[in-house]
């Protein structure tokens, strides 16, 4: 039973990676396009930031627009 559970868990994780990969790729391309179009040097994920200054630019609206998300 333990082996069956582990096999099922591995299969589920593999499927999740397969399904998420195209979304991640599309998102990455949109972020790269926005960065190039806007002339940015870096775009960071705000979740990893310790400090965000007042002059920071949030490109999420531009990325959403690029992806066709309202």
Steps between C-alpha positions, in 0.01 A plus 500: 500500500788737585662438160171565320455827689856613420457411133172690484657801672790499252257478207295793634812713546615419145160598355504825697842586355375417148195724540683788663794506257310666210350759736841578646652531153225734380535714812877515463473613138249771595727629778799502263301689236378761749854541635641550151218730388528718812882499502538343845827351614342268759155381598476340845230298669378719786454194721878468524569866581605619844442864411313671219564872451239761419633534143454128421298424188234229511496336156226251589230701316718499187569126527129428550422711193762307301340172611148629422394488866271770635 
